[in-house]
Amino acid sequence: MFEGVFPALVTPFTKDDKVDEDGLRSNIAFVIENGVSGIVPAGCTGEAATLSHQEQKNIIDIAIDASSVPVIAGTGSNNTKEAIEITKYAADAGADAAMLITPYYNKPTDAGLIKHYKTVAETCDIPIILYNVPSRTGKNMTADVVAELAKVENIIGIKEASGDITQVSKIIELTREQDFIVLSGDDSLTLPILVLGGKGVVSVAANIIPRQVSDMVSAFLDGKLDRARELHHILSPLFRALFLETNPIPVKTAMGWLGLAAGELRLPLSPLSEENATKLRSVLESLVML
């Protein structure tokens, strides 16, 4: 169920700063029509940090209702009680799994991380995917911590966005005897992580190029390494351009240009600079997308 491409969906906002529910449904239909394996609503790319709990719950409900593929709901928080509340909600709503970011700002010790995730897993009846993104949280979840958490029955995998390929390799090494999946959290590292034994990607780029990212991953999984490598090199300039500024600023900008539902950014995020907009537009034009 959790192999392939899972777009980290943006949350489209209206001019008056409400969630654009029709736009979200349209985006979900677009990525599913273009071959993705599942969807991830209400994560970092979905500006979860600025969503109210009710907005987050509504987005999860819409994603489940609109999707014909597995839904991995973003339910993380730096407050364990809140993480439990949202994760229970996602489970009751019918999500196929929950993805929980490491607690941000608090900077818990390794022991705190283990206790946080074990507490959520023991309380919530849903498969749980860890999410390690130290550039946002200020705390790296080491391979040894991941290996310890992989022993918990309903902790089934990790979205790894540390950018450290050595760490990813060690996670796969330490968990290779278990039914534990590693998903890339960085489009640029998807192919290297697949080579090491990863199963797919939670992708920012798949908001705008779901077919191409899906083709790259499928090519690798089908044993067509040359084709997967070719697509990786073709798409890499876009993978990089989507992080010219804080995600999801570039991808929402690109979606607006392409006629997809992106809408406004929610403060404190602000529009893409003119200089970086020019760079992003150039990359999109080179891929014949504009």
N, C-alpha and C positions, 0 to 999 in steps of 0.2 A: 504493500500500500504506500510506503514512504520511500519510493525510489523514483528519481527523475527530476523534473523541474517544478518548483513551487514558487510562483511569484509572490514577493513580499508586497502586497497590494498597497498602493497609495490610498489615502482617504481624501476624496474630492470634497471641497468645501464651496458653498455658495458665496455670493457677494456679501451676504449678511452673516457669514461665519457659521452657517449651519452645515451639517453633513448632507451632501448631495446624494440622497439615497438612490435616485434613478441613475445618476452617474456611476455610482458604485456597482449597481447591477449591470450596467452597460459594460463596464470594464471587466467584470467577472465573465460575462458572456464572451467578450473578445478574447481573453486569454484561454478560456476553455475551448473555443472554436479553433484555436491555434495550437492545440496539442499538449497543454501543460498537464502535469500529473496530479496537481492539487493546488490549493491556494492558502495564503497566510494573511488573514486580515488582522488589523489592530496591532501591528508590530511597530518597530522603529520607523520603517518607511511609511507607515500609516500615521505617523505623528502621534503615537499612543501617549507620549508624555504630556500632551496638551489636551487629550480627550477626557471628558468627565466619565465617571463610571457608567452612567446611563448611556452616553454616546458609545462607549466601548461595547456595552452589552447589545445595543441596537445594531452596531456594525457586525458583531458576531452572528446575531439573528439573521440579518440580511444575507450574509455570506452563506450560511447554512441553507437558507431558503432558496437562494439563487444558484447554488452550485450542484453540479452532477459529478464532481470529483471530490476527493477528501479535503476536509477543511481542518487546517492546523491553526487554532485560534491563539493569538497573542494574549497572554494572561499574566504576564510578569509584573512584579512590583518590587520596590525596595522595602516594602512593608509585608512581612510574611502573612499576616492576617488578611490583608487586602488581596494578596496573590491567591490565597485559599478561596476567598469569596468569588473572585472573577473566574478562577479555574473551575470551581464547583458550578458556577453559572454556565460556563461553556460545556461542561460535561452534561448537565441537565438539558441544555439546548440541543444537543446532538452533534457537537463537534467530534471529529475523529481523533484529535489529539490536541494537546495544549503545548505552546512553546513559551518558556519562561526565561526571560533575561536574568542574568546574575544581578543581585541587588546593587543598584547604583548609588553613588554618593556615600553610603554607609561604610564601604570598603571593609566588608567582613573578613575575618580570618578564614583559612581553609576549613577549620572546624565549624565556623559559622555558616559557610556555604553548604557544607554537607548537611548540617542540621536543618537549614532552610529548605533545601530541596526534599530531604527525607520527610519533613513535616508535611509539606504540600502533597507529596506522593502518597503518604499514608492516609491522608485525609480525603483525597479526591480520587474518584474511580474513573480515571481516564489515562490513556498513554501520555507520557510527558516527554517532551524534547527540551533538553537544556539549550541555552543560548549564551555563548561566550563572545562578547564584543568589548574587550578592554578599552578600546579607544573611546567608547561612550561611557562606560561604567567606572573606569578608574581602577578596575580589579580584574586580573587575569585568573581564569579557572584552569589550573594546571592539569596536565595529563593524569597525574596521580589522583587528583580529586575526581576527575571524570571517571576514571577506572573504578574508584570506590562507589560512586553513585550508580554506575552501570550495573552493580550487583542488585540494585533495587528493582523489583519485578516490573513495575510499570514505568520506570525511566528507560525509555527505549532508544534514545539517540541524542545527538547534539548538533546544533547549528554552530559551526566553528568559524568565527570571524576575527580570530586573533591576528591573522596575517602571517603567522609563524608556521611555515610548512613542516619544520622539524617537530613542533608540538603536535600538529595534526598527525604526523606519522607515528608519534609515540602513542597517541590516543588509540589509533587503529591497531597498533601492535599490542597494547595492553588489553584491548577488548575483543580481539579477533576470535577468541573462543566463545564469545557470547553473541546473542542475537541483538546486537547494538549497532545502530546506523550512524554514520557520520555524513552530514550534509555540509557542503561549502556555504559559508556566509559571505563569500566574496566572489563575484562573477569572474574576476581575473584569475582566481585560483581553482576554479571548478575542475578544469581538465587535470591539473597536477593532483588534486585531491582524489579524483576518480581513479587515476593511475595507482595511487597508494591503497585504494580499497574503499573510497567513499562511494556513496550511493546516489548523489545528486547535488542539487543546489537550491537554496532559498534565494531567489534572484531578484535584484532590483531591475536589471535590464529587461527581464521578461514582462515587465509592465508595457514595454513598447515593442519588443521583438520576441514575443513568446515562441513563435514558430522556429526562429533561428536558434535560440538557446535550446529548445527542445530537440531540434535536429542534431545539435552538437552532442548533447548528452546521449541521445538515442544511438548516434553513430558509434560512440565509445562503447556503450553497453552491448551493441550488436557486433563488436569486434572490429569495427571499421576505424582503426586508430588514425590512419592517414587522413580520412575525411574529418574526423573529430579535430585533429590538429589544424587542418586547413581552416575550418570554421572558427576555431579559437583565435587564430591569427587575424582573420578577417574582422572578427567582432571585438578584438582587444582594444582598438582605439576608442570604441564607444564605451566599453567597460570602464576605461580610465576617465573618459570625459564625464561620465555620470557621477564622478566624485571630484569634479573641479571645485565644488563647494559642498557644504554639508548636505548629505542626503536627507530628504528627497527634493532639495531645491532644483538640481539639474533635471532629474527625471520628470518632475511635474512640469517644468518648463517645456521639455521635449514633448510631453503628452499634449500640452496645449497647442503646440505648433502642429501636431499630427491629428488634431481633431478628436482626441480622446478626452474623457472626463478627468480633469485635474483640478480645475478651479483655483482657489486661492491657497496660499500658504497661511498657516496660523502662526501668529507671533509667539515666540520671538524670532522665528525664521522670516527672512526677507527675500525679495526677488533676486534672481541671479544677476550678477554684475554685467555690465555691457561687454566688458572684455571677455569674460567667460562665456557669455551668450554667443559671441562671435565664434569662439573656439568650438562650442557645442554644435552650433549650426553647421560649421564647416565639416565636422565629423559626420553629421547626419546626411549632409549633401553628398559626401563621398560614398556613403552606403546607399545612395539613391532613395532616401527616405523623405526628402523634401522637394 
